[in-house]
Amino acid sequence: MNAMCPDIPRGNTANHVDVEIYYCNGGANQQWTYEPTTGYPRVQHSGMCLTITSFNYKSKTTQDACGQNYQHWDVNF
């Protein structure tokens, strides 16, 4: 079974691009860092932040410029 990763399709660098789950391939569009001081997860290829679009059953995650609502995440390892 192949591992799956959060992925920005085709390495797109635009705002509001949906985050998809795709087979891990080591690309910069699948590499994320977490900034504990801000709570922002950032994708390496664009420097944008993981954003949740709403808090309902149809919510999705996108990449957007950092500093917006719904971008603060708590990460527990």
C-alpha distance (Angstrom), angle and dihedral (degrees) to the residues before:
residue distance angle dihedral
M1 . . .
N2 3.81 . .
A3 3.79 121.1 .
M4 3.79 118.3 -112.6
C5 3.82 126.0 -140.2
P6 3.80 138.4 -171.0
D7 3.81 102.7 -97.1
I8 3.81 137.8 -170.2
P9 3.83 102.4 -143.0
R10 3.79 115.0 -112.2
G11 3.81 91.0 -11.0
N12 3.79 91.2 -76.0
T13 3.83 112.8 -176.1
A14 3.83 99.0 -165.5
N15 3.81 126.0 112.6
H16 3.82 119.4 -99.5
V17 3.82 95.8 27.0
D18 3.81 111.8 153.8
V19 3.78 117.6 -114.8
E20 3.80 109.9 -129.8
I21 3.77 133.2 -168.6
Y22 3.81 108.9 -117.4
Y23 3.78 138.9 159.3
C24 3.81 110.6 -72.6
N25 3.79 112.1 -105.6
G26 3.82 103.5 161.6
G27 3.80 94.3 -110.5
A28 3.79 121.6 150.9
N29 3.82 87.2 -117.1
Q30 3.84 87.2 67.4
Q31 3.80 98.9 43.2
W32 3.78 115.6 97.2
T33 3.79 133.6 -176.3
Y34 3.78 127.9 -162.7
E35 3.80 123.2 -139.8
P36 3.81 105.5 -153.7
T37 3.82 93.5 -166.8
T38 3.81 93.6 58.0
G39 3.81 100.5 22.8
Y40 3.81 90.3 -127.6
P41 3.81 121.9 143.4
R42 3.83 107.0 -153.7
V43 3.77 129.1 -163.9
Q44 3.78 111.8 -131.8
H45 3.82 101.1 -135.9
S46 3.83 96.3 56.3
G47 3.81 105.0 16.3
M48 3.81 88.5 -130.3
C49 3.79 125.4 137.3
L50 3.78 133.0 -111.5
T51 3.81 106.8 -107.1
I52 3.79 130.3 -171.2
T53 3.79 110.9 -143.2
S54 3.81 98.3 -149.6
F55 3.76 143.4 -25.3
N56 3.78 103.3 -104.5
Y57 3.78 135.8 95.0
K58 3.82 91.4 -87.2
S59 3.78 95.5 51.5
K60 3.78 119.6 132.9
T61 3.76 137.4 -173.9
T62 3.79 125.3 -115.2
Q63 3.78 138.2 173.8
D64 3.80 113.2 -108.4
A65 3.78 139.3 160.1
C66 3.80 108.8 -73.4
G67 3.79 123.5 -105.8
Q68 3.80 99.2 58.6
N69 3.79 134.5 117.0
Y70 3.80 118.8 -81.7
Q71 3.80 94.7 30.4
H72 3.80 100.5 102.1
W73 3.79 110.9 101.5
D74 3.80 132.5 178.6
V75 3.78 112.4 -139.2
N76 3.79 121.6 -163.2
F77 3.78 120.0 -174.2
